[in-house]
């Protein structure tokens, strides 16, 4: 177990334990979060807990070309049943992700500290949101970290049936030539149905070693 200090660094991800936990402590500054995602690491912890940093093995990812689109989703997209936007109400998307009730979860891991940290990332050009609208109402969406060639999904919500699924499909198809993979972090049956698969942590790391990600910095 590695305790982080104020020094901007992380241990090598190969040192994570069997559960994927790599380190604890540190902070949620934009600079540390950028370094974390570029290194294959993400924060995940419950309210009132110390910050925990994870790099699981295997890693759950989606290759855009392998996206599975159901007949019902195709029909809704063809009918233009929903409207989609990007980065129109980033803070509200996070708030909805935090407040939505999920089966098997007593609460949310999106703390007030996390909320402000990711809003800061959005303001600095690193985090983005996708919004799903129906009759001018926000009914679904998700947010994540844009590493140019890799998108790291963080959380999604849906207030009505198929909203987030259609939003995710729209996004994946639109950026299929930009993102080599979409990072889904850990296994979920929902994303497996959309085509996500497990790969080794080492293989995931290779997608982060391109110059575009190594040289990634904030849009100041």
N, C-alpha and C positions, 0 to 999 in steps of 0.2 A: 504494500500500500504506500503510495507516494503522497506526501503532504506538499501542496503547492504553497509558495510564498508570493510576495509581490513581484518577484522576478518573472519576466514574461517568457516562460518556457514550459514544456511538457515532457515527461519521459517518453521513450519510444513506445509506440502502441503495442509492440510485441510483449511488453511487460504487464499488460492487463491480466487480471485474474480470470478464472474460468467463466465467470458471469459476465465478463467484459468491463468490469470496473477498473479504471486505470489510475485515477488520482482523486483526491478530495481537497477542498479549500480553494484558495485563489479568489478570483473575483469575476464579474461578468462585464468587464470593460469591453468596448468594441474591439480593441486591439487583441485582447486575449481570445475573444470569440472567433475572430478572423483566423488567428493562428490555429485554434482548435479545429475548425472545419477544414482548413487546408491540410491538417495533419490526420484527418479521419477520426476526430473526436467530437463529442457533443455533450452538453450538460443535461442532466436529468436527475431530479431529486424532488422530494416531497416538501411541502411547506414546513418551516421551522427546522429542517435538516440542513446540515452543512452542504455546500455545493459539491456535487459528485460529477465526475467526468468519465465518459464511457467510450469504449471502442470494441464492440462485440465481435466475436468470431463464432459462427459465420455472420456475414453482413447481409441484410435483406435489401435487394435492389430490383429495379425494373429497367430493362432495356427497352427504350421507346419502340423499337421495331417489333417487339414481342407483346405489345399491348393487346389485350383481349377485349374486344368490344362486343357486348351482347346485342342481340337483335332489338331488344327494348331500348337500349341506349342509342343505337343507330337511329331508331325511329324518332326518338325525342330530339336528337341533334338535327336530323333532316327536317323536322317540323319547326325547328328553331323555337322549341318550347321554352328554353331558358335564354337569357342574355348573359354574356360574360364580359367582365372588365378585369383590368390588372392595376394594382396599386392605387385604387380609387378610395379605399377606406381601410388601410392596413390596420390601424389600431382596433377598429371595430371587428375585423376578422379574428384577431387574437382574442378579444373579449368573448366573442361567440364560441371560439374553440375552448376557452376556459370554462364557460358556463354550461355548455351542453352536457347532459347526463349520458354517461356511457356504462354499458353493462359490465359489471365486475369491478367498477372503480368507485371508490367512496367519495373521491373529490378530484381536484385537478392538480397537475404538477406545474401549471403555468402560474407561478406566483407573481405578486406585484413587481418584485425585482426582475423576474424574467420578462414581464410585459414591457417594462421601461427599457431593458437591455435590447430587446428585439426591435422596439420602435426606434431606438437610436441607430441600430444597424440599417433599418429601412431608410432613415433620414440620410444616412451616409452611403446609400446606394448598394448595400450588400444583401438586404432582405427584400423579398417581394411577396405580394399577395395576389391571389386570384379570387374574384368575387362572382357569385352566381346570383342572378336576379330573376324574379318572377313578378310581373306587374309592379315594378319599381320597388319591390321589397327584397331585402337581402336574405336569401333562403339557403345559402351554402357558400363554401369557400375553403381555402387553405392558404398556408404561408410556408415559406422556407428560405433557404440561403442559396443565392445564385453565385456559383463559382465559375460561371461562363461555360464550362464544358460538363459540369456536374451540378445537378440541382439537388439540394439536401432538404427533403420535405420534413416539416416539423409537426404540424397538426392540421386537421381538417374538421369541418362541421357540416351538418346538413339538417335543416329544419323541416324539409319535405322530402319525400321519396325521390331518389335518384339525383338530387341536386349536386352533391359533392362528386358523385361518380361521373356525371356529365361534365362538371367543371374540370376534373382531373383528366378526362379523356380529351376534352378540348385543348387543354394545356399541353398534354403529352404529344398530341398530333401536331400542334402548332410549332413546337420546339424540337421535333424529332431529329432535325438535322443539326441542332446546336448541342443538345445534351447527349453525351455518350451513355450516361446512366442517370437514373433518378434514385437517389438514396432514400430508402424507406426505413433504415436503421435496424429495426427488429421485426421478426416475423408477425404477420397478422393474416388471418384467413381471408379477410376482406380484400387486401391487396394481392394476395395469392390468386384470387379469382380474376384479378385484372392482369395477371401475368408476371407478378413479381417472383423472384427466386432468390435462394441463398447462394452466396459465393464466399470464398475464404476472405479473411481480413487482408491477407497479403495481396490477393488479386484486386480487392477494392482499392488498396493503397496505390496500385499501379495507375489507376485512373486519376489520381491526384498528383502525379509526378510530371505532368506536362508543364511547359513553360507558362502557358496562360494562367494556370493556377498558382504556380510558384511566384509569379510576378504580380499577382493580384493585390491591389491595394484599394483604399477608399477613394471615392470620388469627392474630393475635398472642395 
